[in-house]
Amino acid sequence: LMGRGVRPLDAQGRWSLVGWNEVFVTLDDTARGPWQGLDQNRVFAGALRQFSTAVGLEAGYLWVLTTRP
């Protein structure tokens, strides 16, 4: 599951604030793998520089929470 938000800072949309949250869920138990339930959560916050309609660069901080058995 992933949610993403972008907030432009100028009228041309060249600079924006960006943030997203990505959740990984394991649906079943495996013998030598992850347990059922929350596996990872990734949260990102940063800035986006849009160079064209097809090319942009994001820089920021990525926080990762992982569960370990």
KOLVORO-612626 format. One record per atom (N, C-alpha, C): x, y, z; residue in three letters; residue number from 1. Coordinates in pm, whole numbers, m for minus. Last residue first. Layout:
<pts>
c1,c2,c3,lumti,vexvo
X,Y,Z,Ala,NUM $
...
</pts>
This chain:
<pts>
c1,c2,c3,lumti,vexvo
1168,m1117,1346,Pro,69 $
1120,m1219,1440,Pro,69 $
1217,m1241,1555,Pro,69 $
1137,m771,1287,Arg,68 $
1223,m889,1284,Arg,68 $
1172,m990,1386,Arg,68 $
1019,m512,1084,Thr,67 $
995,m601,1197,Thr,67 $
1081,m724,1179,Thr,67 $
1137,m182,1007,Thr,66 $
1121,m324,971,Thr,66 $
1096,m404,1098,Thr,66 $
1102,134,887,Leu,65 $
1074,51,1004,Leu,65 $
1057,m91,955,Leu,65 $
1285,398,752,Val,64 $
1236,262,731,Val,64 $
1220,191,865,Val,64 $
1279,712,604,Trp,63 $
1280,640,732,Trp,63 $
1217,505,709,Trp,63 $
1453,921,398,Leu,62 $
1371,800,397,Leu,62 $
1389,730,531,Leu,62 $
1468,1255,297,Tyr,61 $
1498,1158,402,Tyr,61 $
1400,1043,395,Tyr,61 $
1567,1375,m27,Gly,60 $
1507,1392,105,Gly,60 $
1552,1283,200,Gly,60 $
1493,1451,m361,Ala,59 $
1596,1435,m260,Ala,59 $
1531,1459,m124,Ala,59 $
1402,1377,m693,Glu,58 $
1360,1389,m554,Glu,58 $
1480,1368,m463,Glu,58 $
1365,1507,m1011,Leu,57 $
1461,1455,m915,Leu,57 $
1409,1482,m775,Leu,57 $
1212,1426,m1329,Gly,56 $
1216,1499,m1202,Gly,56 $
1316,1433,m1109,Gly,56 $
1082,1415,m1652,Val,55 $
1202,1399,m1568,Val,55 $
1193,1489,m1445,Val,55 $
857,1471,m1805,Ala,54 $
896,1330,m1789,Ala,54 $
1010,1309,m1692,Ala,54 $
826,1741,m1815,Thr,53 $
707,1662,m1779,Thr,53 $
742,1516,m1753,Thr,53 $
1134,1846,m1656,Ser,52 $
1041,1844,m1770,Ser,52 $
920,1763,m1726,Ser,52 $
1229,1884,m1399,Phe,51 $
1305,1938,m1511,Phe,51 $
1223,1942,m1640,Phe,51 $
1135,1944,m1075,Gln,50 $
1083,1894,m1201,Gln,50 $
1158,1962,m1315,Gln,50 $
1243,1849,m773,Arg,49 $
1276,1946,m878,Arg,49 $
1233,1884,m1010,Arg,49 $
1120,1806,m450,Leu,48 $
1115,1757,m587,Leu,48 $
1148,1872,m681,Leu,48 $
1219,1720,m119,Ala,47 $
1192,1821,m221,Ala,47 $
1200,1755,m358,Ala,47 $
1069,1512,139,Gly,46 $
1177,1580,71,Gly,46 $
1129,1684,m27,Gly,46 $
1014,1211,310,Ala,45 $
983,1354,302,Ala,45 $
1100,1424,235,Ala,45 $
883,884,351,Phe,44 $
977,972,283,Phe,44 $
925,1115,286,Phe,44 $
868,576,514,Val,43 $
814,712,511,Val,43 $
922,803,451,Val,43 $
780,239,514,Arg,42 $
875,338,466,Arg,42 $
806,473,456,Arg,42 $
753,m51,692,Asn,41 $
687,77,668,Asn,41 $
796,176,630,Asn,41 $
715,m409,670,Gln,40 $
794,m286,661,Gln,40 $
702,m165,649,Gln,40 $
527,m600,775,Asp,39 $
664,m637,744,Asp,39 $
756,m515,742,Asp,39 $
247,m690,961,Leu,38 $
330,m578,915,Leu,38 $
473,m624,894,Leu,38 $
159,m1036,889,Gly,37 $
132,m903,944,Gly,37 $
224,m798,886,Gly,37 $
337,m1336,952,Gln,36 $
218,m1272,898,Gln,36 $
198,m1138,967,Gln,36 $
697,m1329,932,Trp,35 $
571,m1362,996,Trp,35 $
457,m1289,928,Trp,35 $
921,m1425,661,Pro,34 $
859,m1329,754,Pro,34 $
730,m1382,814,Pro,34 $
1057,m1762,651,Gly,33 $
1042,m1625,603,Gly,33 $
977,m1536,705,Gly,33 $
1051,m2034,677,Arg,32 $
1178,m1965,702,Arg,32 $
1174,m1820,654,Arg,32 $
770,m2089,651,Ala,31 $
855,m2165,742,Ala,31 $
984,m2090,776,Ala,31 $
538,m1815,662,Thr,30 $
624,m1907,588,Thr,30 $
721,m1971,686,Thr,30 $
205,m1690,684,Asp,29 $
328,m1731,750,Asp,29 $
406,m1822,656,Asp,29 $
65,m1426,473,Asp,28 $
67,m1560,530,Asp,28 $
201,m1588,598,Asp,28 $
88,m1158,400,Leu,27 $
m45,m1214,416,Leu,27 $
m47,m1354,476,Leu,27 $
268,m883,506,Thr,26 $
279,m1024,468,Thr,26 $
146,m1091,500,Thr,26 $
280,m556,385,Val,25 $
211,m649,474,Val,25 $
229,m790,419,Val,25 $
426,m243,376,Phe,24 $
434,m380,325,Phe,24 $
373,m474,428,Phe,24 $
355,88,294,Val,23 $
340,m17,394,Val,23 $
343,m153,325,Val,23 $
475,409,250,Glu,22 $
460,279,184,Glu,22 $
460,170,291,Glu,22 $
422,747,196,Asn,21 $
425,640,296,Asn,21 $
393,510,226,Asn,21 $
570,1060,99,Trp,20 $
496,937,75,Trp,20 $
516,838,187,Trp,20 $
601,1392,m21,Gly,19 $
601,1297,89,Gly,19 $
523,1173,51,Gly,19 $
743,1697,m135,Val,18 $
689,1564,m163,Val,18 $
698,1478,m38,Val,18 $
725,2022,m261,Leu,17 $
748,1937,m144,Leu,17 $
680,1804,m174,Leu,17 $
873,2145,m565,Ser,16 $
760,2095,m486,Ser,16 $
811,2027,m360,Ser,16 $
950,2343,m847,Trp,15 $
989,2299,m713,Trp,15 $
864,2258,m636,Trp,15 $
803,2385,m1082,Arg,14 $
940,2334,m1090,Arg,14 $
989,2280,m956,Arg,14 $
552,2496,m1113,Gly,13 $
562,2359,m1064,Gly,13 $
700,2300,m1074,Gly,13 $
502,2758,m1171,Gln,12 $
541,2671,m1281,Gln,12 $
550,2525,m1241,Gln,12 $
449,2870,m920,Ala,11 $
341,2863,m1019,Ala,11 $
375,2769,m1135,Ala,11 $
595,2674,m649,Asp,10 $
591,2788,m740,Asp,10 $
483,2765,m847,Asp,10 $
554,2448,m499,Leu,9 $
596,2569,m428,Leu,9 $
595,2693,m516,Leu,9 $
316,2177,m491,Pro,8 $
401,2271,m565,Pro,8 $
432,2397,m483,Pro,8 $
316,1888,m319,Arg,7 $
266,2025,m302,Arg,7 $
360,2121,m376,Arg,7 $
214,1555,m329,Val,6 $
307,1654,m384,Val,6 $
242,1791,m372,Val,6 $
195,1235,m174,Gly,5 $
144,1371,m188,Gly,5 $
252,1464,m238,Gly,5 $
96,895,m168,Arg,4 $
195,995,m206,Arg,4 $
127,1131,m221,Arg,4 $
82,567,m36,Gly,3 $
17,697,m52,Gly,3 $
124,801,m77,Gly,3 $
57,220,m88,Met,2 $
138,341,m94,Met,2 $
50,464,m112,Met,2 $
85,m117,0,Leu,1 $
0,0,0,Leu,1 $
89,123,0,Leu,1 $
</pts>
